[in-house]
Amino acid sequence: MIERVQRDPIRPGQESVWDYPRPPRVEHTGEHVTVELDGVIIADTSDVVRVLETSHPPVYYLPRRAFAVGVLQPEPGHSYCEYKGVAGYLSVGARARAAWFYPTPTPGFETLFDRVAIYPAAMQRCTVDGETVRAQDGDYYGGWITEKIVGPFKGSAGTMGW
């Protein structure tokens, strides 16, 4: 039997991932996002959407055009999300499968078309409004944790059943 998860306390200006919906919600945000790899900013944009899903830190999706030319390359394989559809993978520089995208997102998630999500753990640094992001634990999810977001978060050992 799964025990009820004890929520982290929320301070003013913070969001709890336990208030995010399921199925997930996609929302445009005016936040400024950068992605740095090997000392070079490879993406810099405020044209960002984030996907919010119960128990997960937000996943940020940037337009392909925000990335430096040639930094994204196709990778073999795919995965399936019951909400967003079939995902393809990309290398980012020399980092294999460090990003994913939905070539044909399912209805309700069309906003993700031509956008790319990055695993922040695979990058040197990702920022949201100047704050360095912490990566969600584990190697399956790609959530971006900032001081604005509180958990606990799915992804670490013992959380698969949440």
ROSE-4610 file (N, C-alpha, C; in Angstrom, 1 decimal, always signed):
// ROSE-4610
residu = [M/M/M/I/I/I/E/E/E/R/R/R/V/V/V/Q/Q/Q/R/R/R/D/D/D/P/P/P/I/I/I/R/R/R/P/P/P/G/G/G/Q/Q/Q/E/E/E/S/S/S/V/V/V/W/W/W/D/D/D/Y/Y/Y/P/P/P/R/R/R/P/P/P/P/P/P/R/R/R/V/V/V/E/E/E/H/H/H/T/T/T/G/G/G/E/E/E/H/H/H/V/V/V/T/T/T/V/V/V/E/E/E/L/L/L/D/D/D/G/G/G/V/V/V/I/I/I/I/I/I/A/A/A/D/D/D/T/T/T/S/S/S/D/D/D/V/V/V/V/V/V/R/R/R/V/V/V/L/L/L/E/E/E/T/T/T/S/S/S/H/H/H/P/P/P/P/P/P/V/V/V/Y/Y/Y/Y/Y/Y/L/L/L/P/P/P/R/R/R/R/R/R/A/A/A/F/F/F/A/A/A/V/V/V/G/G/G/V/V/V/L/L/L/Q/Q/Q/P/P/P/E/E/E/P/P/P/G/G/G/H/H/H/S/S/S/Y/Y/Y/C/C/C/E/E/E/Y/Y/Y/K/K/K/G/G/G/V/V/V/A/A/A/G/G/G/Y/Y/Y/L/L/L/S/S/S/V/V/V/G/G/G/A/A/A/R/R/R/A/A/A/R/R/R/A/A/A/A/A/A/W/W/W/F/F/F/Y/Y/Y/P/P/P/T/T/T/P/P/P/T/T/T/P/P/P/G/G/G/F/F/F/E/E/E/T/T/T/L/L/L/F/F/F/D/D/D/R/R/R/V/V/V/A/A/A/I/I/I/Y/Y/Y/P/P/P/A/A/A/A/A/A/M/M/M/Q/Q/Q/R/R/R/C/C/C/T/T/T/V/V/V/D/D/D/G/G/G/E/E/E/T/T/T/V/V/V/R/R/R/A/A/A/Q/Q/Q/D/D/D/G/G/G/D/D/D/Y/Y/Y/Y/Y/Y/G/G/G/G/G/G/W/W/W/I/I/I/T/T/T/E/E/E/K/K/K/I/I/I/V/V/V/G/G/G/P/P/P/F/F/F/K/K/K/G/G/G/S/S/S/A/A/A/G/G/G/T/T/T/M/M/M/G/G/G/W/W/W]
num = [1/1/1/2/2/2/3/3/3/4/4/4/5/5/5/6/6/6/7/7/7/8/8/8/9/9/9/10/10/10/11/11/11/12/12/12/13/13/13/14/14/14/15/15/15/16/16/16/17/17/17/18/18/18/19/19/19/20/20/20/21/21/21/22/22/22/23/23/23/24/24/24/25/25/25/26/26/26/27/27/27/28/28/28/29/29/29/30/30/30/31/31/31/32/32/32/33/33/33/34/34/34/35/35/35/36/36/36/37/37/37/38/38/38/39/39/39/40/40/40/41/41/41/42/42/42/43/43/43/44/44/44/45/45/45/46/46/46/47/47/47/48/48/48/49/49/49/50/50/50/51/51/51/52/52/52/53/53/53/54/54/54/55/55/55/56/56/56/57/57/57/58/58/58/59/59/59/60/60/60/61/61/61/62/62/62/63/63/63/64/64/64/65/65/65/66/66/66/67/67/67/68/68/68/69/69/69/70/70/70/71/71/71/72/72/72/73/73/73/74/74/74/75/75/75/76/76/76/77/77/77/78/78/78/79/79/79/80/80/80/81/81/81/82/82/82/83/83/83/84/84/84/85/85/85/86/86/86/87/87/87/88/88/88/89/89/89/90/90/90/91/91/91/92/92/92/93/93/93/94/94/94/95/95/95/96/96/96/97/97/97/98/98/98/99/99/99/100/100/100/101/101/101/102/102/102/103/103/103/104/104/104/105/105/105/106/106/106/107/107/107/108/108/108/109/109/109/110/110/110/111/111/111/112/112/112/113/113/113/114/114/114/115/115/115/116/116/116/117/117/117/118/118/118/119/119/119/120/120/120/121/121/121/122/122/122/123/123/123/124/124/124/125/125/125/126/126/126/127/127/127/128/128/128/129/129/129/130/130/130/131/131/131/132/132/132/133/133/133/134/134/134/135/135/135/136/136/136/137/137/137/138/138/138/139/139/139/140/140/140/141/141/141/142/142/142/143/143/143/144/144/144/145/145/145/146/146/146/147/147/147/148/148/148/149/149/149/150/150/150/151/151/151/152/152/152/153/153/153/154/154/154/155/155/155/156/156/156/157/157/157/158/158/158/159/159/159/160/160/160/161/161/161/162/162/162]
x = [+0.8/+0.0/+0.9/+0.5/+1.3/+0.9/+1.8/+1.6/+1.3/+0.5/+0.2/+1.5/+1.8/+3.0/+2.9/+3.9/+3.9/+4.4/+3.6/+3.9/+4.9/+5.9/+6.8/+6.0/+6.3/+5.6/+5.8/+4.8/+4.9/+5.0/+6.0/+6.2/+5.5/+5.3/+4.7/+5.5/+4.8/+5.5/+5.9/+5.7/+6.1/+4.9/+5.1/+4.1/+4.5/+3.4/+3.7/+3.3/+4.2/+3.9/+2.7/+2.3/+1.1/-0.2/-0.1/-1.2/-1.3/-0.3/-0.4/-1.4/-2.0/-3.0/-2.5/-3.4/-3.2/-4.6/-4.6/-3.5/-2.9/-1.6/-0.8/-1.4/-1.0/-1.3/-0.1/-0.3/+0.7/+0.4/+1.4/+1.2/+2.4/+2.1/+3.1/+3.6/+4.9/+5.4/+6.3/+6.4/+7.3/+8.7/+9.0/+10.3/+11.4/+12.6/+13.7/+14.6/+14.8/+15.5/+16.8/+17.8/+19.1/+19.6/+20.3/+20.9/+22.4/+23.2/+24.7/+25.3/+26.2/+26.9/+28.4/+29.3/+30.7/+31.1/+30.5/+30.9/+30.2/+29.3/+28.6/+27.1/+26.5/+25.0/+24.5/+23.8/+23.3/+21.8/+21.2/+19.8/+19.5/+18.7/+18.4/+17.1/+16.0/+14.7/+13.8/+12.8/+11.6/+10.3/+10.5/+9.4/+9.3/+8.8/+8.9/+7.5/+7.3/+6.1/+6.6/+5.8/+6.1/+5.0/+5.3/+4.3/+4.3/+3.1/+2.9/+2.1/+2.7/+2.0/+2.2/+1.2/+1.2/+2.5/+3.2/+4.4/+5.6/+5.6/+6.8/+7.1/+8.4/+8.8/+8.4/+8.2/+7.9/+9.0/+8.5/+9.4/+9.3/+10.4/+10.4/+10.6/+9.8/+10.0/+10.3/+11.4/+11.9/+11.7/+11.5/+11.4/+12.7/+12.7/+13.9/+14.8/+14.1/+14.9/+15.7/+15.4/+16.1/+17.5/+17.8/+19.0/+20.0/+21.3/+22.3/+22.3/+22.5/+22.5/+23.4/+22.8/+23.6/+23.8/+23.4/+23.6/+22.6/+21.5/+20.5/+20.6/+20.8/+20.9/+20.0/+19.3/+18.4/+19.1/+18.4/+18.9/+17.9/+18.4/+17.4/+16.5/+15.4/+14.5/+13.4/+12.4/+11.3/+10.7/+9.8/+9.1/+7.7/+6.8/+5.4/+4.9/+4.2/+3.5/+2.0/+1.3/-0.2/-0.9/-0.3/-1.0/-0.4/+0.9/+1.5/+1.7/+1.8/+2.0/+3.4/+3.9/+5.2/+6.3/+7.3/+8.5/+9.7/+10.4/+11.6/+12.8/+14.0/+15.1/+16.1/+16.9/+17.9/+19.2/+20.3/+21.6/+21.7/+22.4/+22.7/+24.2/+24.8/+26.2/+26.6/+27.6/+28.0/+27.2/+26.2/+25.4/+24.2/+24.4/+23.4/+22.1/+21.0/+19.6/+19.4/+19.9/+19.8/+18.6/+17.8/+16.6/+15.6/+14.3/+13.2/+12.2/+11.4/+10.4/+9.2/+8.1/+6.9/+6.6/+7.0/+6.8/+5.3/+4.4/+3.0/+2.3/+2.3/+1.7/+0.2/-0.4/-1.8/-2.6/-3.9/-4.8/-4.7/-4.7/-4.5/-3.1/-2.1/-0.7/+0.0/-0.8/-0.3/+0.7/+0.7/+1.6/+3.1/+3.2/+4.6/+5.2/+4.4/+5.0/+6.1/+7.2/+8.4/+9.1/+8.9/+9.6/+10.4/+11.4/+12.4/+12.5/+12.5/+12.7/+14.1/+14.8/+16.2/+16.2/+17.0/+17.3/+18.4/+18.0/+19.0/+20.2/+20.1/+21.3/+22.4/+22.0/+22.9/+23.6/+23.2/+23.8/+24.7/+25.6/+26.4/+25.6/+24.7/+23.8/+22.6/+21.4/+20.2/+19.7/+19.1/+18.6/+17.2/+16.4/+15.1/+15.2/+15.0/+15.1/+16.3/+17.4/+18.7/+19.1/+18.1/+18.4/+18.8/+19.9/+20.4/+19.4/+19.0/+18.0/+18.7/+18.0/+18.4/+17.6/+18.3/+17.6/+16.8/+15.7/+14.9/+15.7/+15.6/+16.3/+15.9/+16.8/+16.5/+16.9/+16.8/+17.2/+16.1/+14.8/+13.7/+13.0/+12.8/+12.0/+13.0/+12.5/+13.4/+12.9/+12.4/+11.9/+13.0/+12.6/+13.5/+13.1/+13.9/+13.6/+14.3/+13.4/+13.9/+13.4/+13.8/+13.3/+11.8/+11.2/+9.8/+8.9/+9.6/+8.9/+9.2/+8.2/+8.4/+7.7/+8.2/+7.8/+7.1/+7.5/+8.6/+8.3/+9.4/+9.3/+9.4/+8.7/+8.8/+10.1/+10.7/+12.0/+13.1/+13.2/+14.2/+13.8/+14.7/+14.5/+13.2/+12.4/+11.2/+10.0/+10.1/+8.9/+8.1/+8.5/+7.9/+6.4/+6.0/+4.6/+3.7/+4.3/+3.4/+2.4]
y = [-1.2/+0.0/+1.2/+2.2/+3.5/+4.4/+4.9/+5.9/+7.3/+8.0/+9.4/+10.2/+11.0/+11.8/+13.0/+13.3/+14.5/+15.6/+16.6/+17.8/+18.7/+19.3/+20.3/+21.5/+22.3/+23.6/+24.5/+25.4/+26.4/+27.7/+28.5/+29.9/+30.8/+32.1/+33.0/+33.0/+33.0/+33.0/+31.7/+30.6/+29.3/+28.5/+27.4/+26.5/+25.1/+24.4/+23.0/+22.1/+21.1/+20.2/+19.4/+19.3/+18.6/+19.3/+20.6/+21.3/+21.3/+20.8/+20.7/+19.6/+19.7/+18.7/+17.4/+16.5/+15.3/+15.0/+15.0/+15.2/+16.5/+16.6/+17.8/+19.0/+20.2/+21.4/+22.0/+22.6/+23.4/+24.8/+25.6/+27.1/+27.8/+29.0/+29.9/+30.6/+30.9/+31.7/+32.8/+33.9/+35.0/+34.9/+33.7/+33.6/+33.5/+34.0/+34.0/+32.8/+31.9/+30.7/+30.7/+30.2/+30.0/+28.5/+28.0/+26.7/+26.9/+26.4/+26.5/+25.1/+25.0/+23.7/+24.0/+23.5/+23.7/+25.1/+25.9/+27.3/+28.2/+27.7/+28.5/+28.4/+29.6/+29.7/+29.1/+28.0/+27.4/+27.6/+28.2/+28.6/+29.7/+30.7/+31.9/+32.4/+32.4/+32.7/+33.0/+33.8/+34.1/+33.5/+32.8/+32.1/+30.7/+30.6/+29.3/+28.8/+27.5/+26.9/+25.9/+25.7/+24.6/+23.7/+22.4/+21.4/+21.1/+21.2/+21.0/+19.8/+18.8/+17.6/+17.2/+16.7/+16.3/+15.6/+16.0/+15.4/+15.6/+16.4/+16.7/+18.1/+18.5/+19.9/+20.2/+21.5/+21.8/+21.4/+21.0/+20.7/+21.9/+22.5/+23.7/+23.2/+23.8/+23.5/+24.8/+24.8/+26.0/+25.7/+26.8/+26.6/+26.2/+25.4/+24.9/+26.1/+27.2/+28.3/+29.0/+28.7/+29.3/+28.7/+27.6/+26.9/+27.3/+27.3/+27.5/+26.5/+27.0/+26.2/+25.0/+23.8/+22.6/+21.9/+22.5/+21.9/+20.7/+20.7/+19.6/+18.7/+17.4/+16.4/+15.2/+14.6/+13.5/+12.3/+11.6/+10.4/+9.2/+8.0/+6.9/+6.7/+6.0/+5.7/+6.6/+6.2/+7.0/+6.5/+7.3/+6.8/+7.3/+6.9/+7.3/+7.9/+9.0/+9.6/+9.5/+9.0/+8.8/+10.1/+11.2/+12.5/+13.2/+13.2/+14.1/+13.3/+12.0/+11.2/+10.6/+10.4/+9.8/+10.8/+10.6/+11.5/+11.0/+11.9/+11.6/+12.2/+11.8/+12.2/+13.0/+13.8/+14.6/+14.6/+14.6/+14.9/+16.4/+16.9/+18.3/+18.4/+18.9/+18.9/+17.4/+17.0/+15.7/+14.8/+15.4/+14.7/+14.0/+12.7/+11.8/+11.8/+11.9/+11.8/+12.8/+14.0/+15.0/+15.9/+15.6/+16.4/+15.5/+16.0/+15.3/+16.3/+15.8/+16.6/+15.7/+16.3/+15.6/+16.1/+15.3/+15.7/+15.9/+15.1/+15.2/+15.1/+16.2/+16.1/+15.8/+15.1/+14.8/+16.0/+15.9/+17.1/+17.6/+18.9/+19.5/+19.9/+19.3/+19.5/+20.1/+20.6/+21.1/+22.2/+22.9/+24.0/+23.4/+22.2/+21.6/+21.3/+21.5/+21.2/+22.2/+21.7/+22.5/+23.0/+22.4/+22.8/+21.6/+21.9/+20.9/+21.1/+19.9/+19.9/+19.3/+19.9/+19.5/+18.9/+17.8/+17.3/+18.2/+19.0/+19.9/+19.3/+18.0/+17.3/+17.0/+17.0/+16.8/+18.0/+19.2/+20.5/+21.0/+21.9/+22.5/+23.4/+24.1/+25.0/+25.4/+25.4/+25.9/+27.0/+28.1/+29.1/+29.5/+29.9/+30.4/+31.8/+32.9/+34.2/+34.4/+33.9/+34.1/+33.1/+32.3/+31.3/+30.0/+29.4/+28.1/+27.1/+26.2/+25.2/+23.9/+23.2/+21.9/+20.9/+19.8/+18.8/+17.9/+17.4/+16.4/+15.1/+14.5/+13.2/+12.1/+11.2/+10.1/+10.5/+9.4/+9.7/+9.5/+9.5/+9.4/+10.7/+11.5/+12.7/+13.9/+15.0/+16.1/+17.4/+17.4/+18.6/+19.5/+20.8/+21.9/+22.4/+22.4/+22.8/+24.1/+25.1/+26.4/+26.6/+27.7/+28.1/+28.3/+28.5/+28.8/+27.5/+26.3/+25.0/+24.2/+23.6/+22.7/+21.4/+20.4/+19.0/+18.4/+17.1/+16.3/+16.0/+15.6/+15.4/+13.9/+13.4/+12.1/+12.0/+10.8/+10.6/+10.0/+10.3/+9.6/+8.2/+7.5/+6.1/+6.1/+5.1/+4.9/+5.7/+6.5/+7.3/+6.8/+5.7/+5.3/+5.0/+4.6/+4.2/+5.4/+6.6/+7.8/+8.0]
z = [+0.0/+0.0/+0.0/-0.8/-0.9/+0.2/+0.9/+2.0/+1.4/+2.0/+1.6/+1.7/+0.6/+0.6/+1.4/+2.2/+3.1/+2.3/+2.0/+1.2/+2.0/+1.2/+1.8/+2.0/+3.1/+3.3/+2.2/+1.9/+0.9/+1.5/+1.0/+1.4/+0.4/+0.7/-0.3/-1.5/-2.7/-4.0/-4.5/-3.8/-4.2/-4.7/-5.5/-6.0/-5.5/-5.1/-4.8/-6.0/-6.3/-7.4/-7.2/-5.9/-5.5/-5.9/-6.3/-6.8/-8.3/-8.9/-10.4/-10.8/-12.0/-12.4/-13.0/-13.1/-13.9/-14.5/-15.9/-16.8/-16.7/-17.2/-17.1/-17.9/-17.4/-18.1/-18.7/-19.9/-20.6/-20.5/-20.1/-19.9/-20.5/-21.1/-21.6/-20.3/-20.3/-19.2/-19.8/-19.1/-19.6/-19.0/-18.4/-17.8/-18.9/-18.5/-19.3/-19.0/-20.0/-19.9/-20.7/-20.1/-20.8/-20.6/-21.5/-21.4/-21.8/-21.0/-21.2/-21.3/-22.2/-22.4/-22.8/-22.1/-22.3/-22.4/-21.5/-21.4/-22.4/-23.2/-24.2/-24.0/-24.1/-24.1/-25.4/-25.4/-26.6/-26.8/-25.8/-26.0/-25.0/-25.5/-24.7/-25.3/-24.4/-24.9/-23.8/-24.1/-23.2/-23.8/-24.9/-25.6/-25.1/-23.9/-23.2/-22.8/-22.8/-22.2/-21.2/-20.2/-19.2/-19.1/-18.8/-18.6/-17.1/-16.5/-15.1/-14.8/-14.1/-13.8/-12.3/-11.7/-10.3/-9.9/-8.9/-8.3/-9.1/-10.2/-11.0/-11.0/-10.9/-11.2/-12.7/-13.0/-14.4/-15.4/-16.5/-17.7/-18.6/-18.9/-19.8/-21.3/-22.2/-23.6/-24.3/-25.0/-25.8/-27.2/-28.0/-29.5/-30.0/-31.1/-31.7/-32.2/-32.6/-33.1/-32.0/-30.8/-29.7/-29.5/-30.1/-30.0/-31.0/-30.7/-31.6/-32.8/-34.0/-35.2/-35.0/-35.3/-35.3/-34.0/-32.9/-31.6/-31.3/-31.9/-31.8/-32.9/-32.6/-33.7/-33.3/-34.3/-34.0/-33.4/-32.5/-31.9/-32.2/-32.2/-32.4/-31.2/-31.4/-30.3/-30.1/-29.3/-29.0/-27.7/-27.1/-25.9/-26.1/-25.2/-25.3/-24.0/-24.1/-23.0/-23.2/-22.2/-22.4/-22.7/-22.4/-22.6/-23.8/-24.0/-25.0/-26.3/-26.3/-27.5/-27.6/-28.8/-29.0/-29.0/-28.2/-28.2/-28.9/-29.6/-30.2/-29.4/-29.6/-28.8/-29.7/-29.0/-29.6/-28.8/-29.5/-28.8/-28.7/-27.7/-27.5/-27.4/-28.5/-28.6/-28.6/-27.7/-27.6/-26.6/-26.0/-25.0/-25.7/-25.7/-26.4/-25.6/-26.3/-25.7/-24.6/-24.7/-23.7/-23.8/-24.8/-25.1/-25.8/-25.7/-26.4/-26.9/-27.8/-28.5/-28.9/-29.2/-29.7/-31.1/-32.1/-33.5/-33.9/-33.2/-33.5/-32.1/-31.4/-30.0/-30.1/-29.1/-29.1/-28.9/-29.2/-29.0/-27.5/-27.4/-26.1/-25.8/-26.5/-26.3/-27.6/-28.5/-29.8/-29.6/-28.5/-28.2/-28.1/-27.9/-27.8/-29.2/-30.2/-31.6/-31.8/-32.4/-32.7/-31.5/-30.3/-29.1/-28.5/-27.8/-27.3/-25.8/-25.1/-23.6/-23.4/-22.5/-22.1/-20.8/-20.6/-19.3/-18.7/-17.7/-17.1/-16.5/-16.1/-15.5/-16.6/-17.9/-19.0/-19.4/-18.9/-19.3/-18.3/-18.6/-17.7/-16.7/-17.3/-16.5/-17.3/-16.6/-17.1/-16.1/-16.6/-15.7/-16.1/-15.0/-15.2/-14.5/-15.2/-14.7/-13.9/-14.4/-13.7/-12.7/-12.2/-11.1/-11.8/-11.2/-11.7/-11.3/-12.2/-12.0/-11.4/-10.5/-10.1/-10.9/-11.2/-12.0/-11.1/-11.7/-11.0/-10.8/-9.7/-9.5/-10.5/-10.7/-11.6/-13.1/-13.9/-15.3/-16.3/-15.8/-16.6/-16.9/-15.8/-15.9/-16.1/-16.6/-16.9/-16.3/-15.0/-14.4/-14.0/-13.9/-13.6/-12.2/-11.2/-9.9/-9.6/-9.2/-8.7/-7.3/-6.7/-5.4/-5.3/-6.5/-6.6/-6.4/-6.6/-6.7/-5.5/-4.8/-3.7/-4.0/-3.3/-3.5/-2.3/-2.0/-2.6/-4.1/-4.8/-6.2/-6.6/-7.5/-8.0/-8.8/-8.8/-9.5/-8.7/-7.4/-6.6/-6.2/-5.6/-5.2/-4.3/-4.6/-3.7/-4.1/-5.2/-5.6/-6.8/-7.4/-8.6/-8.4/-7.3/-7.0/-6.7/-6.7/-6.4/-7.5]
